[in-house]
Amino acid sequence: MAIKTKNFNPVSDPKLKCTCGHPDCDYRSVDQETLNMVQAIRDDLGRPMIITSGGRCPNHPKEVNKLKAGDHQLCKAVDIACDNEYLATKIKVLAGRYGATRVAGGAYCGFVHVAWTPTNDKSVPTWSY
């Protein structure tokens, strides 16, 4: 069964999959549960969203040399493009509404990182890039 939603599909949205270009890349995509939450955010936002990063294999330049797999490598995160703080704030609020466990970024870096990686921390950790 293909991973997809009404507005997102790794076949037509290549940034949902790893794009590292490494010869051993497995082109992993975000999982269906994550994509369902991204779709819910998009539905409530009422406007298109551009995903700038989704799944990442262990060879991805932003994943190498980590002590443990990151949110993207676990296929539980996306980076959503945004160019203004109003939009970034709306995305962050909606991410929290839909159970995100980590939220970061904003217009100052051009994207909002949203992750649904399992954690016991219920405070929805946030940070800046």
C-alpha positions, 0 to 999 in steps of 0.5 A: 500500500502506497503512503499518501494523503489527499495532498501529499504523496512521496511519488509526486512530492520528492522532498517527502523522501530522502534526497541525499544522492548517496549511492546507498540511499534507501530513499526512505519516506515519512511514514503514513501516520506522520503524513496523516498529521501533516495532512491534518495541519494542511486541512486546518491551515486551509492553504497549500504547504511545501515540504522541504524535507521529510525522510532521511537515510543514515547517509544524509549529510544532516544525519551522519555523525549523530549518536542516535537516529534523528526525527527525519531518519526515523521517518517521523518528521517534516520541515514545512516552508514558511516565509513569515512569522504569522504562518510559522506560528499557525503551523506550530499551534496546529502541530501541537494540536495534532500531537507533535512532540517536537516543533522548531524553526520559523520564518527566520530560517525559512521552515518549521520542523515538526516531529511526531517521534515517540517521547515521554516528554509531554512539554512539546520541546521547541528550539531555534536553528 
